[in-house]
Amino acid sequence: MNIDELKNTWNEDIADKTPEISIEQKNKINLPLEKVRKNMRAEFWWIIAIFVFVFLVCSVCQPFKLQLYITVLVASMLIVTIFFFSKFFKLYNDISNTELNTYESLKDLVNQLNLNKQYYLSYYISFAPFLVCEILIVLEFIPWPTPPGETKIALILISSVIGGLFLLFLVGRFWFHRYYGRYIKHIEGLLEELRV
């Protein structure tokens, strides 16, 4: 057997093991992918609008020390957001330019979506320290009629942090499931259909 015959046999074996995705299946996959892309675009513009609004609010805060603390905190949040959105933008480009011709390419896409699910959850978790700092700043600058005791400040801080983290967790899970998770599950279901 010469090398050309061996190459042809190898290519036939690979072609037999990698099932092709039909046009009907591609259409089923493209609909949830388009929804994911649409939601990613919308979320990107909402985040920009939120940061513009927050920086405008920061510009009118008084006294200057409060304005400085909040501006630095929001700028730090913006840096974290830029980092994570660069990861999301990479996924956005990948799913926009994906050639879904084989089972393996669809499997790779599902792996990328699941990896970005972890990025998304990490994005929400990364806001925990910012939440703590915001609560500390607010507690420091609230004009109390009578200065509260240390125990009262500690109780307010601890309950606010626990409540805020729980709320952040719930909102993050709900948001991800509503705008991305159900479409990822749909694509994973199509992957399971192709496996059979």
TATA-V15438 format. One record per pair of residues at least 12 apart in sequence whose ideal C-beta (glycine too) atoms are under 7 Angstrom apart, sorted by sequence separation. I is the first residue (numbers start at 1). GAP is how many residues later the second one is. D is the distance in Angstrom with one decimal. If there is no record, write none. Layout:
I;GAP;D
I;GAP;D
This chain:
58;12;5.0
58;13;4.7
95;14;6.7
139;14;6.2
58;16;6.0
139;17;6.5
94;18;6.0
139;18;6.4
55;19;6.4
54;20;5.3
91;21;6.0
135;22;6.0
91;25;4.7
135;25;4.8
135;26;6.2
51;27;5.8
88;28;6.5
87;29;6.8
132;29;5.7
135;29;7.0
131;30;6.8
87;32;4.9
131;33;4.8
47;34;6.3
131;34;6.7
84;35;6.1
128;37;5.9
131;37;6.6
84;39;4.3
44;41;6.7
127;41;6.3
124;44;6.0
80;46;5.3
40;48;6.2
124;48;3.5
121;51;6.6
40;52;5.1
77;53;5.3
76;54;7.0
37;55;6.3
120;56;5.5
73;57;6.3
37;58;6.3
36;59;6.6
37;59;6.3
117;59;6.9
73;60;5.5
73;61;6.6
33;62;5.3
70;67;6.5
117;67;6.8
69;68;5.2
29;71;5.7
113;71;4.9
26;74;5.7
113;74;6.8
66;75;4.9
29;77;6.8
110;77;5.9
110;78;5.7
21;79;5.6
21;80;5.9
20;81;6.3
21;81;6.4
110;81;5.5
20;82;6.2
21;82;6.9
19;83;6.8
18;84;4.8
19;84;4.8
107;84;6.3
18;85;6.2
21;85;6.5
106;85;5.5
18;86;5.8
106;88;6.6
103;91;5.1
43;136;7.0
39;140;4.2
39;141;6.4
36;144;5.9
36;147;5.1
35;148;5.2
32;151;3.8
32;154;4.6
32;155;5.5
29;158;6.1
29;161;5.7
28;162;5.7
25;165;6.6
25;169;7.0
21;173;6.8
19;175;6.3
